[in-house]
Amino acid sequence: MGPDRSNESAPRDASSGEPAGAGFDVSSGTLLVASPELIEPTFSRTVVYLIEHNESGSLGVVLNRPSESAVHGVLPQWHDLAAKPKAVFVGGPVNQSAALCLGVVKAGVDVSGIRGLQPVSGRVVLVDLDSDVEMMDELLDGVRVFAGYSGWGMGQLDDELDRDDWIPCGSLHTDVLVPARVDLWGKVLRRQGFPTSLLATHPVDVSVN
């Protein structure tokens, strides 16, 4: 993916001298929070939810980039189950003509072996958009539809993490369906330990700081 960055160094943990997020075990369900210094427009201030991460590469979707396209206009059968805002979100720059869907399973529901649902992490599942919507309505609290995705080839994400382009963080299932009015980037950073939580106050334009 290779996002462009400024020459400023990433914030480091005051107690250890290591970059924020150093030593985090990245896996499916991890959030990749864009570093304040990652200024490339496609990923600036984004939060990426990792769906797959293995030795062959990584795949995820941006959680905080709603488009102007309504779910009803693209996949009307999923409109009622789509979480607000009922818009298609821009999952990333790769294959934006294809749709991908994440859902949150209702508390206490076991979806093991259910056709059309692929567990990702915790209550978050990958949803087959050809599935029976009425059946999914009984199983899911809601879904989010994405156009395109964010992808990394073998070792590419590791390189970007080593460059401090991303701050890896743990996710909550509620992050996947967060309303557009919520500053997810700041929200995720604020719930991290000190000093990473301080990054939530980082201005978009450092010249006004």
C-alpha positions as a Python dict, from the first residue, in 0.01 Angstrom:
ca = {
    (1, 'M'): (0, 0, 0),
    (2, 'G'): (293, 227, 78),
    (3, 'P'): (128, 545, 215),
    (4, 'D'): (326, 868, 205),
    (5, 'R'): (433, 1022, 533),
    (6, 'S'): (597, 1338, 656),
    (7, 'N'): (950, 1321, 794),
    (8, 'E'): (835, 1364, 1154),
    (9, 'S'): (905, 1071, 1383),
    (10, 'A'): (615, 879, 1537),
    (11, 'P'): (533, 937, 1907),
    (12, 'R'): (705, 696, 2139),
    (13, 'D'): (612, 541, 2469),
    (14, 'A'): (773, 756, 2736),
    (15, 'S'): (834, 461, 2966),
    (16, 'S'): (1001, 232, 2714),
    (17, 'G'): (1128, 455, 2433),
    (18, 'E'): (948, 230, 2182),
    (19, 'P'): (701, 343, 1916),
    (20, 'A'): (334, 349, 2020),
    (21, 'G'): (193, 0, 1958),
    (22, 'A'): (532, -170, 1962),
    (23, 'G'): (510, -541, 2046),
    (24, 'F'): (136, -561, 1972),
    (25, 'D'): (30, -902, 1839),
    (26, 'V'): (-141, -809, 1511),
    (27, 'S'): (-413, -1054, 1403),
    (28, 'S'): (-765, -1070, 1261),
    (29, 'G'): (-976, -817, 1450),
    (30, 'T'): (-689, -577, 1513),
    (31, 'L'): (-751, -209, 1446),
    (32, 'L'): (-487, -21, 1253),
    (33, 'V'): (-509, 343, 1355),
    (34, 'A'): (-335, 577, 1113),
    (35, 'S'): (-44, 759, 1272),
    (36, 'P'): (-90, 1138, 1293),
    (37, 'E'): (208, 1163, 1056),
    (38, 'L'): (42, 947, 791),
    (39, 'I'): (-89, 1230, 574),
    (40, 'E'): (-159, 1047, 246),
    (41, 'P'): (-526, 1137, 179),
    (42, 'T'): (-650, 781, 127),
    (43, 'F'): (-557, 678, 480),
    (44, 'S'): (-515, 998, 681),
    (45, 'R'): (-702, 967, 1015),
    (46, 'T'): (-843, 629, 920),
    (47, 'V'): (-913, 324, 1134),
    (48, 'V'): (-873, -5, 948),
    (49, 'Y'): (-1030, -327, 1078),
    (50, 'L'): (-815, -628, 986),
    (51, 'I'): (-1017, -919, 851),
    (52, 'E'): (-722, -1138, 755),
    (53, 'H'): (-357, -1128, 855),
    (54, 'N'): (-119, -1412, 776),
    (55, 'E'): (213, -1486, 610),
    (56, 'S'): (60, -1438, 264),
    (57, 'G'): (-62, -1084, 334),
    (58, 'S'): (-332, -883, 504),
    (59, 'L'): (-680, -754, 422),
    (60, 'G'): (-897, -504, 602),
    (61, 'V'): (-1156, -229, 563),
    (62, 'V'): (-1158, 136, 664),
    (63, 'L'): (-1430, 181, 928),
    (64, 'N'): (-1466, 559, 920),
    (65, 'R'): (-1510, 662, 557),
    (66, 'P'): (-1881, 670, 463),
    (67, 'S'): (-1956, 739, 99),
    (68, 'E'): (-2250, 932, -44),
    (69, 'S'): (-2404, 611, -178),
    (70, 'A'): (-2693, 465, 20),
    (71, 'V'): (-2713, 91, 85),
    (72, 'H'): (-3070, 104, -46),
    (73, 'G'): (-2949, 217, -386),
    (74, 'V'): (-2690, -61, -419),
    (75, 'L'): (-2819, -354, -212),
    (76, 'P'): (-3179, -265, -120),
    (77, 'Q'): (-3245, -600, 47),
    (78, 'W'): (-2982, -515, 313),
    (79, 'H'): (-3109, -164, 386),
    (80, 'D'): (-3309, -250, 697),
    (81, 'L'): (-3026, -449, 857),
    (82, 'A'): (-2759, -189, 775),
    (83, 'A'): (-2648, 16, 1075),
    (84, 'K'): (-2687, 393, 1066),
    (85, 'P'): (-2576, 577, 870),
    (86, 'K'): (-2720, 347, 605),
    (87, 'A'): (-2445, 432, 359),
    (88, 'V'): (-2190, 223, 177),
    (89, 'F'): (-1852, 284, 338),
    (90, 'V'): (-1526, 311, 141),
    (91, 'G'): (-1330, 11, 263),
    (92, 'G'): (-1013, 101, 79),
    (93, 'P'): (-862, 166, -263),
    (94, 'V'): (-860, -195, -384),
    (95, 'N'): (-1144, -328, -604),
    (96, 'Q'): (-1397, -57, -520),
    (97, 'S'): (-1646, -204, -766),
    (98, 'A'): (-1697, -502, -531),
    (99, 'A'): (-1890, -502, -202),
    (100, 'L'): (-1779, -661, 123),
    (101, 'C'): (-1989, -685, 439),
    (102, 'L'): (-1914, -715, 809),
    (103, 'G'): (-2178, -797, 1068),
    (104, 'V'): (-2204, -809, 1446),
    (105, 'V'): (-2363, -1123, 1589),
    (106, 'K'): (-2631, -1083, 1855),
    (107, 'A'): (-2515, -1155, 2210),
    (108, 'G'): (-2530, -1525, 2294),
    (109, 'V'): (-2582, -1644, 1937),
    (110, 'D'): (-2352, -1920, 1812),
    (111, 'V'): (-2293, -1890, 1437),
    (112, 'S'): (-2056, -2184, 1407),
    (113, 'G'): (-2127, -2370, 1085),
    (114, 'I'): (-2394, -2126, 967),
    (115, 'R'): (-2375, -2082, 594),
    (116, 'G'): (-2303, -1725, 484),
    (117, 'L'): (-2122, -1619, 800),
    (118, 'Q'): (-1746, -1640, 848),
    (119, 'P'): (-1619, -1560, 1199),
    (120, 'V'): (-1348, -1292, 1213),
    (121, 'S'): (-1301, -1200, 1578),
    (122, 'G'): (-1535, -1209, 1875),
    (123, 'R'): (-1885, -1116, 1761),
    (124, 'V'): (-1767, -978, 1426),
    (125, 'V'): (-1832, -1189, 1116),
    (126, 'L'): (-1786, -1160, 742),
    (127, 'V'): (-2128, -1177, 577),
    (128, 'D'): (-2203, -1328, 237),
    (129, 'L'): (-2424, -1071, 64),
    (130, 'D'): (-2601, -1351, -125),
    (131, 'S'): (-2735, -1487, 205),
    (132, 'D'): (-3099, -1493, 314),
    (133, 'V'): (-3150, -1150, 473),
    (134, 'E'): (-3444, -1264, 689),
    (135, 'M'): (-3228, -1537, 844),
    (136, 'M'): (-2944, -1289, 901),
    (137, 'D'): (-3183, -1048, 1072),
    (138, 'E'): (-3242, -1311, 1340),
    (139, 'L'): (-2868, -1356, 1397),
    (140, 'L'): (-2713, -1011, 1361),
    (141, 'D'): (-2741, -678, 1540),
    (142, 'G'): (-2648, -503, 1217),
    (143, 'V'): (-2419, -497, 916),
    (144, 'R'): (-2187, -252, 745),
    (145, 'V'): (-2135, -267, 369),
    (146, 'F'): (-1802, -160, 220),
    (147, 'A'): (-1698, -79, -134),
    (148, 'G'): (-1344, -202, -184),
    (149, 'Y'): (-1087, -298, 74),
    (150, 'S'): (-736, -225, 196),
    (151, 'G'): (-480, -490, 106),
    (152, 'W'): (-116, -566, 177),
    (153, 'G'): (109, -822, 11),
    (154, 'M'): (343, -1057, 194),
    (155, 'G'): (541, -863, 453),
    (156, 'Q'): (410, -524, 338),
    (157, 'L'): (204, -447, 646),
    (158, 'D'): (493, -550, 871),
    (159, 'D'): (711, -298, 689),
    (160, 'E'): (451, -23, 739),
    (161, 'L'): (421, -109, 1108),
    (162, 'D'): (800, -93, 1140),
    (163, 'R'): (783, 256, 984),
    (164, 'D'): (521, 354, 1243),
    (165, 'D'): (261, 430, 975),
    (166, 'W'): (1, 252, 1190),
    (167, 'I'): (-74, 214, 1559),
    (168, 'P'): (-218, -136, 1616),
    (169, 'C'): (-495, -147, 1879),
    (170, 'G'): (-748, -392, 2011),
    (171, 'S'): (-1102, -365, 1875),
    (172, 'L'): (-1453, -370, 2020),
    (173, 'H'): (-1736, -518, 1818),
    (174, 'T'): (-1912, -182, 1843),
    (175, 'D'): (-1632, -20, 1641),
    (176, 'V'): (-1757, -194, 1327),
    (177, 'L'): (-2101, -29, 1340),
    (178, 'V'): (-2001, 307, 1489),
    (179, 'P'): (-2212, 603, 1367),
    (180, 'A'): (-2046, 841, 1123),
    (181, 'R'): (-2081, 1135, 1362),
    (182, 'V'): (-1841, 965, 1606),
    (183, 'D'): (-1470, 1044, 1568),
    (184, 'L'): (-1361, 680, 1569),
    (185, 'W'): (-994, 771, 1517),
    (186, 'G'): (-990, 981, 1831),
    (187, 'K'): (-1216, 744, 2024),
    (188, 'V'): (-988, 443, 1973),
    (189, 'L'): (-677, 641, 2065),
    (190, 'R'): (-837, 784, 2379),
    (191, 'R'): (-904, 438, 2519),
    (192, 'Q'): (-537, 339, 2488),
    (193, 'G'): (-289, 371, 2770),
    (194, 'F'): (-74, 677, 2831),
    (195, 'P'): (98, 828, 2633),
    (196, 'T'): (-72, 683, 2321),
    (197, 'S'): (-405, 828, 2436),
    (198, 'L'): (-258, 1178, 2401),
    (199, 'L'): (-242, 1132, 2023),
    (200, 'A'): (-621, 1180, 2011),
    (201, 'T'): (-560, 1552, 2061),
    (202, 'H'): (-318, 1576, 1769),
    (203, 'P'): (-447, 1849, 1531),
    (204, 'V'): (-516, 1771, 1169),
    (205, 'D'): (-300, 2070, 1072),
    (206, 'V'): (1, 2094, 1304),
    (207, 'S'): (57, 2454, 1190),
    (208, 'V'): (-245, 2562, 1397),
    (209, 'N'): (-116, 2398, 1712),
}
